[in-house]
Amino acid sequence: MPNKKKIRVKVKKRKLKIKNILILLLLLILLYLGINYILHIKIKNIYIINNNIVPDKDIISSAKLDDYPSFLLTTSKEIENNILKNNYIKEVSVTKKIGSKVYIEIEEYRALCLYNNEIILESGNKVENTYNLILPVLLNDVNIIYDDFINYFSKVDEGILTKISEIEYVPNEVDNERFLLTMNDGNYVYITLTKITKLNKYNSIKDQLEGKLGIIYLDSGDYVEIKE
């Protein structure tokens, strides 16, 4: 038998290109550092709009933005939910804009009056007078018509509400929702809840008194009794 020649098979060994691996690792490190840097860019400016009662610093504190946290990792929804825990806040809208700016637009519950050193809000909640608001003082209990009281007094214009010094619940046999208002200027107003919007015309009614003081009956009859 003839001798068989052995065929040699050459196996090429792939040499690892260390340079390429190092470049890849460097790119991954740079990518990680870049993402980490972007994620930790802090909020730079906070703009608060339309708040009249709650100070800016309290809104920022409620929102947990005191230390100006990460712009990207702090969501608008998270900020809104935190702010809404404040009983004075009715609605809030948060917008994030380029430049790490956060805009917080606030709608507050109206503060209607003081009763037993607490503020009654249009929401019906009673809260501490944290911000030392000057409001009409409710002199007596209105629990029997509390919801109606809140509903109707919320319809009084802000400018008129500030002219009221005291609110006294004075029902009679005919009207279970009758009130006597002591005004800051010395006038008195009788009003029933269902006619509360008439109070918004107080300034024009007052002008008809020509500088005199009187008792204004808006609960029935719409007439004025001049005080001697």
C-alpha positions as CSV (number, residue, x, y, z in Angstrom):
1,M,0.0,0.0,0.0
2,P,1.3,3.4,-0.9
3,N,2.1,5.7,2.0
4,K,-0.6,8.2,2.7
5,K,0.6,11.7,3.2
6,K,-0.6,13.5,6.2
7,I,-2.4,16.7,5.5
8,R,-1.6,19.5,7.9
9,V,-4.5,21.8,8.8
10,K,-3.4,25.2,9.8
11,V,-5.6,26.8,12.5
12,K,-5.4,30.5,12.5
13,K,-5.4,32.0,16.0
14,R,-7.3,35.2,16.3
15,K,-5.4,37.8,18.1
16,L,-7.5,39.9,20.5
17,K,-7.2,43.5,19.5
18,I,-6.5,45.0,22.9
19,K,-6.7,48.5,21.5
20,N,-10.3,48.0,20.3
21,I,-11.3,46.6,23.6
22,L,-9.8,49.5,25.5
23,I,-11.6,51.9,23.2
24,L,-14.9,50.1,23.8
25,L,-14.4,50.2,27.6
26,L,-13.6,53.8,27.4
27,L,-16.7,54.6,25.4
28,L,-18.9,52.7,27.9
29,I,-17.3,54.5,30.8
30,L,-17.8,57.9,29.1
31,L,-21.5,56.9,28.4
32,Y,-22.0,55.9,32.0
33,L,-20.5,59.1,33.3
34,G,-22.5,61.2,30.8
35,I,-25.8,59.6,31.8
36,N,-25.0,59.8,35.5
37,Y,-24.1,63.5,35.1
38,I,-27.3,64.3,33.2
39,L,-29.5,62.5,35.7
40,H,-28.0,64.4,38.6
41,I,-28.3,67.9,37.1
42,K,-30.2,69.8,39.8
43,I,-33.2,72.0,39.4
44,K,-31.9,75.5,38.9
45,N,-35.0,77.7,39.1
46,I,-38.4,77.3,40.7
47,Y,-41.2,79.7,39.7
48,I,-44.4,79.7,41.7
49,I,-47.5,81.3,40.2
50,N,-50.9,82.5,41.6
51,N,-50.3,81.7,45.3
52,N,-51.8,84.4,47.6
53,I,-52.0,82.6,50.9
54,V,-49.2,80.0,51.0
55,P,-45.7,81.6,50.8
56,D,-43.3,80.4,48.2
57,K,-41.0,78.8,50.7
58,D,-43.8,76.7,52.1
59,I,-44.8,75.4,48.7
60,I,-41.2,74.6,47.9
61,S,-41.0,72.7,51.2
62,S,-44.2,70.9,50.6
63,A,-42.9,69.9,47.2
64,K,-39.7,68.5,48.8
65,L,-37.6,70.8,46.6
66,D,-35.7,72.5,49.4
67,D,-32.4,71.1,48.3
68,Y,-33.1,71.5,44.5
69,P,-33.0,67.8,43.6
70,S,-32.4,66.1,40.3
71,F,-34.3,67.8,37.4
72,L,-34.9,64.5,35.5
73,L,-35.4,62.2,38.5
74,T,-38.0,64.4,40.1
75,T,-41.3,64.0,38.3
76,S,-44.0,66.6,37.8
77,K,-46.6,64.2,39.3
78,E,-44.5,63.6,42.4
79,I,-44.2,67.4,43.0
80,E,-48.0,67.9,42.4
81,N,-48.9,65.1,44.9
82,N,-46.6,66.5,47.6
83,I,-48.0,70.0,47.3
84,L,-51.6,68.8,47.4
85,K,-51.0,67.6,50.9
86,N,-51.3,71.2,52.0
87,N,-54.9,71.8,53.0
88,Y,-54.8,75.3,51.5
89,I,-54.0,74.0,48.0
90,K,-56.9,73.2,45.7
91,E,-55.1,72.4,42.5
92,V,-51.6,72.5,41.2
93,S,-50.0,72.1,37.8
94,V,-46.2,71.6,37.4
95,T,-44.4,72.2,34.1
96,K,-40.7,71.4,33.6
97,K,-38.8,73.4,31.0
98,I,-35.4,73.5,29.3
99,G,-32.7,74.9,31.5
100,S,-33.7,72.9,34.6
101,K,-36.6,75.2,35.3
102,V,-39.7,74.2,37.2
103,Y,-43.0,76.2,37.0
104,I,-45.6,75.5,39.7
105,E,-49.0,77.0,39.1
106,I,-51.2,77.1,42.2
107,E,-54.9,77.4,42.9
108,E,-55.7,77.8,46.6
109,Y,-58.9,77.2,48.5
110,R,-60.5,80.5,49.5
111,A,-60.4,81.3,53.2
112,L,-63.9,82.3,54.2
113,C,-63.8,83.2,57.9
114,L,-62.4,82.5,61.4
115,Y,-64.2,80.3,63.9
116,N,-62.7,79.3,67.3
117,N,-59.2,80.4,66.1
118,E,-59.5,78.1,63.0
119,I,-60.0,79.1,59.4
120,I,-62.9,77.7,57.5
121,L,-62.0,77.1,53.9
122,E,-64.3,76.8,50.9
123,S,-63.4,73.1,50.9
124,G,-65.2,72.9,54.3
125,N,-62.0,72.0,56.0
126,K,-61.1,73.8,59.2
127,V,-57.3,74.5,59.5
128,E,-55.0,76.4,61.7
129,N,-54.5,80.1,60.9
130,T,-50.9,79.3,60.0
131,Y,-50.5,82.4,57.9
132,N,-52.2,84.9,60.3
133,L,-54.9,85.8,57.8
134,I,-57.3,88.6,58.7
135,L,-60.8,87.4,58.0
136,P,-64.4,87.9,59.1
137,V,-65.0,86.2,62.5
138,L,-67.9,83.7,62.7
139,L,-69.4,84.3,66.2
140,N,-71.5,81.2,66.7
141,D,-72.0,77.7,65.6
142,V,-73.5,77.0,62.1
143,N,-73.2,73.2,62.1
144,I,-76.9,72.7,61.4
145,I,-76.5,74.4,58.0
146,Y,-72.7,74.1,57.6
147,D,-72.6,72.8,54.0
148,D,-75.0,75.5,52.8
149,F,-73.0,78.2,54.7
150,I,-69.8,77.1,52.9
151,N,-71.5,76.8,49.5
152,Y,-73.1,80.3,49.6
153,F,-70.4,82.3,51.3
154,S,-68.0,81.0,48.7
155,K,-70.0,83.1,46.2
156,V,-69.2,86.4,47.9
157,D,-66.6,88.4,46.0
158,E,-63.2,88.6,47.7
159,G,-63.3,92.4,47.9
160,I,-66.6,92.3,49.7
161,L,-65.6,89.5,52.0
162,T,-62.7,91.6,53.3
163,K,-65.2,94.3,54.3
164,I,-67.0,92.0,56.8
165,S,-65.8,92.1,60.4
166,E,-68.2,89.7,62.0
167,I,-70.7,87.0,60.9
168,E,-73.5,86.1,63.3
169,Y,-76.0,83.3,62.7
170,V,-79.4,84.8,63.6
171,P,-82.2,82.5,62.4
172,N,-85.8,83.3,63.1
173,E,-89.2,81.5,62.7
174,V,-89.4,82.4,59.1
175,D,-85.8,82.0,57.9
176,N,-83.4,79.3,59.1
177,E,-80.5,80.6,57.1
178,R,-80.5,84.2,58.2
179,F,-77.2,86.1,59.2
180,L,-76.3,89.5,60.6
181,L,-73.1,90.9,59.2
182,T,-71.1,93.6,60.9
183,M,-69.2,95.6,58.3
184,N,-65.8,97.2,58.9
185,D,-67.3,100.6,58.1
186,G,-69.9,100.4,60.8
187,N,-72.9,99.3,58.8
188,Y,-75.0,96.2,59.5
189,V,-76.4,93.8,56.9
190,Y,-79.1,91.2,57.3
191,I,-78.8,88.5,54.7
192,T,-80.2,85.1,54.0
193,L,-78.0,82.5,52.3
194,T,-80.2,82.1,49.2
195,K,-79.8,85.9,48.5
196,I,-76.1,86.0,49.4
197,T,-75.0,87.3,45.9
198,K,-76.9,90.6,46.6
199,L,-74.0,91.3,49.0
200,N,-71.7,91.7,46.0
201,K,-73.5,95.0,45.3
202,Y,-72.7,96.3,48.8
203,N,-70.5,99.1,47.5
204,S,-73.3,100.6,45.4
205,I,-75.8,100.2,48.3
206,K,-73.4,101.9,50.7
207,D,-73.0,104.9,48.3
208,Q,-76.8,105.5,48.6
209,L,-76.4,106.1,52.3
210,E,-74.4,109.3,51.5
211,G,-72.0,108.9,54.3
212,K,-74.5,107.8,56.9
213,L,-74.6,104.5,58.7
214,G,-77.5,102.1,58.7
215,I,-78.9,98.6,58.8
216,I,-79.2,97.1,55.4
217,Y,-81.9,94.4,55.1
218,L,-81.1,92.1,52.2
219,D,-82.9,89.1,53.7
220,S,-86.3,90.5,52.8
221,G,-87.6,93.8,51.4
222,D,-84.2,95.1,50.4
223,Y,-84.4,98.3,52.4
224,V,-82.2,100.4,54.6
225,E,-82.8,101.7,58.1
226,I,-80.6,104.8,58.8
227,K,-79.0,104.9,62.2
228,E,-79.6,108.1,64.0
